Amino acid sequence: MQIVHLSDIHYSDAYFVPEIADSMVDSINRLGPDFIVITGDLTENGFSAEYNGVKQFIDRIECENKILVPGNHDSKNAGYLHFEDLFKDRFFSRSFRNVTVVGADSSQPDLDEGHIGRENYGWIKEAFTGKDFKVFALHHHLVPIPLAGRENTVLVDAGDILELLNRCKVNLVLCGHCHIPWVWNLNNMLVVNAGTFCSSKTRGKTTQCYNLIQADSESSDEDWKVRVSRVFSKGDLELVTETVM
């Protein structure tokens, strides 16, 4: 199973870099992943024109199974309404063969801070019953990461969410937000942050990239072998971590 995880496109006249975007799309199309997870900040300002542009861009990625959650930039200017029109649910659970993916909108309109909320804990727990490979997707990062400055936009209920996901034996958490690619292994749960996919909003010496996650298991009773790599705009692939869970 191959999962492509990308984030923070920031489609706009100011920050979207077409040549990098084209290279990234070509790279993903050559890989032919089983599904793609996009963890928010599709747009810069949540405007209708930005949403229409990024929808056409995402449609160029050749994968039948695309999973999207909005980010804080997408919810600016009531942009979450455009998200619902174009990409449907902001909270959902989907299954692909032996994989369950739960997505949650962690954004709050016109605020940078993230929040899931206790009202969502019950259905998240219910969605993660069973023995599938379990993936949770959101925009805001759950754990502080290097080079992010003052950590004032980590999910405000991050502790409760981490405890919930740990109790549900979630294998993989995918998030974005700070444009810093990073991986933490917490209690045998990989928390994987993505950098910016194709915008000029890079931090320090980081550059545009996306994550390639490869997971293999012989059967539902076997451990999962998980490999996380980082793919860059020129096609270079960097192995980040390998683990068995």
Secondary structure as UniProt FT lines:
FT   STRAND          2..6
FT   TURN            13..15
FT   HELIX           18..31
FT   STRAND          35..39
FT   HELIX           48..59
FT   STRAND          66..69
FT   TURN            72..75
FT   HELIX           76..78
FT   HELIX           80..87
FT   STRAND          92..96
FT   TURN            97..98
FT   STRAND          99..103
FT   TURN            109..110
FT   HELIX           118..120
FT   HELIX           121..127
FT   STRAND          133..137
FT   TURN            146..147
FT   TURN            156..157
FT   HELIX           158..167
FT   TURN            168..169
FT   STRAND          172..175
FT   STRAND          182..186
FT   TURN            187..188
FT   STRAND          189..193
FT   TURN            204..205
FT   STRAND          209..216
FT   TURN            220..221
FT   STRAND          225..232
FT   TURN            233..234
FT   STRAND          237..244
//
